[in-house]
Amino acid sequence: MNRWRRLELIARRVTTVLLIPLCAAGVLVAAPGMACACSCAGLTARQAFEHADAVFIGRVVGRDVERSTWPFSSSNDPAVWTFEVTKVYKGEVRQRQEVVTPAFGASCGLELQGSGPFAVYATHDAVDYMPAPGEGQLAAHLCNGTGPVTAEVRRMLDRVPATDPIPTPEGRGQGWPVVGLGIAAGVAVLAAGAFWLWRRRRRPAG
């Protein structure tokens, strides 16, 4: 672990320690997007379905957090969850779908344990102060019903026709293999040239 990473972890721990008594005293921290807790109103599976623009079942295959400028950090930093989608019940959803949410549950960000499968209820636009989704992304949060596929969720979704996700566009995600092949070809050319020069120098003079 490098020095900057250690300093970042120390700063985060100090911020957390200072935040706890402030929350207990009912004092709001004057930092954008930071809150002491996320308060959710319970939704039934049906209500979650009706409020969502897109509903699907998928497994988590990645999560990436875009941090604020160090040393400042917020629970509202955008986190991008990537799901491998198996079934779509509402809206247009990609085979590999990115979902934007706040980084931590304190700002109503998704809190998913393990890879799933999960039932995801998402919207095209962010709500309130939450990070806005980019092109091809969806938005979700802790209070909109996203979570494990419970018996209630399964019973509700069984009444809805399921479709397949939109296939991943050709060439998407293939940049690194192409770059790798180019590098390998360049190395091979350089090696061949070096070998030719070495053989030429070893030839006895005419």
Backbone hydrogen bonds in HBPLUS format (Angstrom, degrees):
<---DONOR---> <-ACCEPTOR-->    atom                        ^
c    i                          cat <-CA-CA->   ^        H-A-AA   ^      H-
h    n   atom  resd res      DA  || num        DHA   H-A  angle D-A-AA Bond
n    s   type  num  typ     dist DA aas  dist angle  dist       angle   num
A0006-ARG N   A0002-ASN O   3.09 MM   4  6.43 156.8  2.14 151.6 158.2     1
A0007-LEU N   A0003-ARG O   2.95 MM   4  6.23 157.9  2.00 151.1 157.3     2
A0008-GLU N   A0004-TRP O   2.93 MM   4  6.14 150.9  2.01 144.2 152.2     3
A0009-LEU N   A0005-ARG O   3.02 MM   4  6.30 158.7  2.07 149.3 154.1     4
A0010-ILE N   A0006-ARG O   2.99 MM   4  6.25 157.5  2.04 148.5 154.8     5
A0011-ALA N   A0007-LEU O   2.90 MM   4  6.11 160.8  1.94 148.2 153.4     6
A0012-ARG N   A0008-GLU O   2.95 MM   4  6.21 155.3  2.02 149.0 155.5     7
A0013-ARG N   A0009-LEU O   3.00 MM   4  6.24 156.2  2.06 147.4 153.4     8
A0014-VAL N   A0010-ILE O   2.93 MM   4  6.20 159.7  1.97 153.9 159.4     9
A0015-THR N   A0011-ALA O   2.96 MM   4  6.14 158.4  2.01 146.6 152.6    10
A0016-THR N   A0012-ARG O   2.98 MM   4  6.21 154.5  2.04 145.4 152.1    11
A0017-VAL N   A0013-ARG O   2.96 MM   4  6.20 162.3  1.99 150.4 154.8    12
A0018-LEU N   A0014-VAL O   2.98 MM   4  6.20 157.4  2.04 150.0 155.9    13
A0019-LEU N   A0015-THR O   2.89 MM   4  6.00 141.7  2.04 141.5 152.7    14
A0020-ILE N   A0016-THR O   3.19 MM   4  6.41 150.4  2.29 153.0 157.2    15
A0023-CYS N   A0019-LEU O   2.91 MM   4  6.13 154.9  1.98 156.2 162.7    16
A0024-ALA N   A0020-ILE O   3.02 MM   4  6.28 160.7  2.06 152.8 158.4    17
A0025-ALA N   A0021-PRO O   2.98 MM   4  6.15 143.5  2.12 142.0 150.8    18
A0027-VAL N   A0022-LEU O   2.79 MM   5  5.07 157.4  1.84 165.0 158.2    19
A0026-GLY N   A0023-CYS O   2.96 MM   3  4.99 154.3  2.03 102.8 111.0    20
A0031-ALA N   A0029-VAL O   2.85 MM   2  5.64 138.1  2.03 103.4  91.2    21
A0034-MET N   A0031-ALA O   3.25 MM   3  5.78 167.3  2.27 135.1 134.8    22
A0048-ALA N   A0044-THR O   2.92 MM   4  6.17 164.2  1.95 156.3 160.6    23
A0049-PHE N   A0045-ALA O   3.00 MM   4  6.16 152.7  2.08 142.0 149.5    24
A0050-GLU N   A0046-ARG O   2.99 MM   4  6.25 158.9  2.04 150.3 155.4    25
A0051-HIS N   A0047-GLN O   3.03 MM   4  6.21 152.6  2.10 151.4 157.9    26
A0052-ALA N   A0049-PHE O   3.36 MM   3  5.41 145.7  2.49  99.0 108.3    27
A0053-ASP N   A0122-ALA O   2.83 MM  69  5.98 145.3  1.95 147.3 158.9    28
A0054-ALA N   A0122-ALA O   3.05 MM  68  5.18 155.0  2.12 143.1 140.7    29
A0122-ALA N   A0054-ALA O   2.85 MM  68  5.18 177.5  1.85 162.9 163.6    30
A0055-VAL N   A0090-LYS O   3.01 MM  35  4.84 153.4  2.08 120.6 124.3    31
A0089-TYR N   A0055-VAL O   2.83 MM  34  5.31 167.8  1.84 147.3 150.7    32
A0090-LYS N   A0055-VAL O   3.27 MM  35  4.84 135.8  2.48 141.9 133.6    33
A0056-PHE N   A0120-VAL O   3.07 MM  64  5.39 154.4  2.14 144.1 152.1    34
A0120-VAL N   A0056-PHE O   2.78 MM  64  5.39 175.5  1.78 170.8 172.0    35
A0057-ILE N   A0087-LYS O   2.94 MM  30  5.42 159.1  1.98 153.5 158.7    36
A0086-THR N   A0057-ILE O   2.92 MM  29  5.92 171.7  1.93 158.1 160.4    37
A0058-GLY N   A0118-PHE O   3.07 MM  60  5.60 154.8  2.13 150.5 157.6    38
A0118-PHE N   A0058-GLY O   2.89 MM  60  5.60 162.6  1.92 153.3 156.7    39
A0059-ARG N   A0084-GLU O   3.03 MM  25  5.17 154.7  2.10 133.9 135.8    40
A0084-GLU N   A0059-ARG O   2.75 MM  25  5.17 158.8  1.80 152.2 157.2    41
A0060-VAL N   A0115-SER O   2.87 MM  55  4.75 151.9  1.94 132.6 139.4    42
A0061-VAL N   A0082-THR O   2.84 MM  21  5.66 175.4  1.84 159.5 160.2    43
A0082-THR N   A0062-GLY O   2.82 MM  20  4.93 169.0  1.84 140.0 140.1    44
A0064-ASP N   A0080-VAL O   2.97 MM  16  5.21 151.7  2.06 134.0 143.0    45
A0080-VAL N   A0064-ASP O   2.74 MM  16  5.21 166.1  1.75 156.0 159.3    46
A0066-GLU N   A0078-PRO O   2.97 MM  12  5.69 170.5  1.98 175.3 175.4    47
A0072-PHE N   A0069-THR O   2.90 MM   3  5.72 129.5  2.16 141.2 139.8    48
A0077-ASP N   A0074-SER O   3.07 MM   3  5.44 162.4  2.10 114.9 115.4    49
A0104-PHE N   A0075-SER O   3.18 MM  29  4.96 155.8  2.25 147.3 140.6    50
A0103-ALA N   A0077-ASP O   2.72 MM  26  5.31 128.6  1.98 152.4 169.0    51
A0079-ALA N   A0101-THR O   2.74 MM  22  5.35 164.9  1.77 171.0 176.5    52
A0101-THR N   A0079-ALA O   2.97 MM  22  5.35 149.4  2.06 151.4 160.6    53
A0081-TRP N   A0099-VAL O   2.85 MM  18  5.14 165.1  1.87 156.9 153.1    54
A0099-VAL N   A0081-TRP O   2.75 MM  18  5.14 156.6  1.80 152.2 160.3    55
A0083-PHE N   A0097-GLN O   2.84 MM  14  5.24 165.8  1.86 147.6 151.8    56
A0097-GLN N   A0083-PHE O   2.95 MM  14  5.24 142.3  2.09 149.3 153.8    57
A0085-VAL N   A0095-GLN O   2.82 MM  10  5.09 164.0  1.84 154.1 157.4    58
A0088-VAL N   A0163-THR O   2.83 MM  75  5.11 161.7  1.86 155.4 156.1    59
A0163-THR N   A0088-VAL O   2.81 MM  75  5.11 160.7  1.85 148.9 155.6    60
A0166-ILE N   A0093-VAL O   2.77 MM  73  6.01 169.8  1.78 155.2 156.7    61
A0095-GLN N   A0166-ILE O   2.74 MM  71  5.47 133.8  1.95 168.5 153.3    62
A0138-LEU N   A0098-GLU O   3.02 MM  40  6.42 152.6  2.10 145.7 154.2    63
A0100-VAL N   A0138-LEU O   2.68 MM  38  6.09 164.5  1.71 157.9 156.9    64
A0140-ALA N   A0100-VAL O   3.08 MM  40  6.35 153.7  2.15 161.4 162.5    65
A0107-SER N   A0104-PHE O   3.14 MM   3  5.91 155.6  2.20 118.6 124.1    66
A0109-GLY N   A0104-PHE O   2.92 MM   5  4.83 148.5  2.02 126.2 124.6    67
A0108-CYS N   A0105-GLY O   2.88 MM   3  4.53 156.5  1.94 110.7 108.5    68
A0142-LEU N   A0108-CYS O   2.73 MM  34  4.80 168.3  1.74 129.5 133.1    69
A0119-ALA N   A0147-GLY O   2.79 MM  28  5.58 156.9  1.84 178.9 173.0    70
A0147-GLY N   A0119-ALA O   3.06 MM  28  5.58 154.5  2.13 148.9 156.0    71
A0123-THR N   A0139-ALA O   2.80 MM  16  5.21 155.0  1.86 146.1 154.8    72
A0139-ALA N   A0123-THR O   2.89 MM  16  5.21 159.5  1.93 151.8 156.9    73
A0130-MET N   A0127-VAL O   3.09 MM   3  5.83 164.9  2.12 143.8 145.5    74
A0137-GLN N   A0134-GLY O   3.04 MM   3  5.33 161.6  2.08 129.8 130.8    75
A0144-ASN N   A0141-HIS O   3.37 MM   3  5.84 174.2  2.37 117.4 119.0    76
A0150-THR N   A0148-PRO O   3.05 MM   2  5.79 114.6  2.49 111.4  94.7    77
A0154-ARG N   A0150-THR O   2.89 MM   4  6.15 162.5  1.92 152.6 157.7    78
A0155-ARG N   A0151-ALA O   2.95 MM   4  6.13 159.7  1.99 148.5 153.3    79
A0156-MET N   A0152-GLU O   3.09 MM   4  6.31 157.3  2.15 146.9 152.8    80
A0157-LEU N   A0153-VAL O   2.91 MM   4  6.10 167.5  1.92 157.5 160.9    81
A0158-ASP N   A0154-ARG O   2.92 MM   4  5.96 140.9  2.08 143.9 153.8    82
A0159-ARG N   A0156-MET O   3.20 MM   3  5.69 155.4  2.27 108.6 115.7    83
A0160-VAL N   A0157-LEU O   2.98 MM   3  5.14 161.8  2.01 109.3 115.1    84
A0172-ARG N   A0169-PRO O   3.08 MM   3  5.57 160.8  2.12 129.1 133.9    85
A0174-GLN N   A0171-GLY O   3.16 MM   3  5.25 158.6  2.20 126.7 123.3    86
A0178-VAL N   A0174-GLN O   3.33 MM   4  6.51 164.1  2.35 150.6 154.8    87
A0179-VAL N   A0175-GLY O   2.94 MM   4  6.20 161.9  1.97 153.3 158.8    88
A0180-GLY N   A0176-TRP O   2.77 MM   4  5.92 158.8  1.81 153.4 159.9    89
A0181-LEU N   A0177-PRO O   2.95 MM   4  6.19 155.5  2.01 148.9 154.2    90
A0182-GLY N   A0178-VAL O   3.03 MM   4  6.31 156.8  2.08 147.9 154.3    91
A0183-ILE N   A0179-VAL O   2.92 MM   4  6.21 157.7  1.97 153.5 159.2    92
A0184-ALA N   A0180-GLY O   2.94 MM   4  6.15 163.0  1.97 149.8 154.7    93
A0185-ALA N   A0181-LEU O   2.92 MM   4  6.14 157.9  1.97 148.5 154.3    94
A0186-GLY N   A0182-GLY O   2.99 MM   4  6.22 156.2  2.04 146.2 152.6    95
A0187-VAL N   A0183-ILE O   2.90 MM   4  6.19 158.9  1.95 154.7 160.2    96
A0188-ALA N   A0184-ALA O   2.99 MM   4  6.21 155.5  2.05 146.5 153.2    97
A0189-VAL N   A0185-ALA O   3.04 MM   4  6.31 155.8  2.10 148.6 154.4    98
A0190-LEU N   A0186-GLY O   3.01 MM   4  6.26 164.1  2.03 151.5 155.5    99
A0191-ALA N   A0187-VAL O   2.88 MM   4  6.07 157.1  1.93 149.4 156.0   100
A0192-ALA N   A0188-ALA O   2.96 MM   4  6.16 157.8  2.01 146.8 152.7   101
A0193-GLY N   A0189-VAL O   2.94 MM   4  6.19 158.6  1.98 149.9 155.9   102
A0194-ALA N   A0190-LEU O   2.90 MM   4  6.12 158.7  1.95 149.0 154.7   103
A0195-PHE N   A0191-ALA O   2.92 MM   4  6.12 157.9  1.97 147.9 154.0   104
A0196-TRP N   A0192-ALA O   2.98 MM   4  6.20 153.6  2.05 146.3 153.2   105
A0197-LEU N   A0193-GLY O   3.02 MM   4  6.30 158.7  2.06 150.0 155.0   106
A0198-TRP N   A0194-ALA O   2.96 MM   4  6.17 157.0  2.01 147.0 153.8   107
A0199-ARG N   A0195-PHE O   2.99 MM   4  6.22 159.4  2.03 149.6 154.3   108
A0200-ARG N   A0196-TRP O   2.96 MM   4  6.15 153.4  2.03 144.0 151.9   109
A0201-ARG N   A0197-LEU O   3.00 MM   4  6.25 154.3  2.07 148.9 154.7   110
A0202-ARG N   A0198-TRP O   3.21 MM   4  6.39 139.5  2.38 139.3 149.7   111
A0203-ARG N   A0200-ARG O   3.32 MM   3  5.42 151.8  2.41  99.5 107.4   112
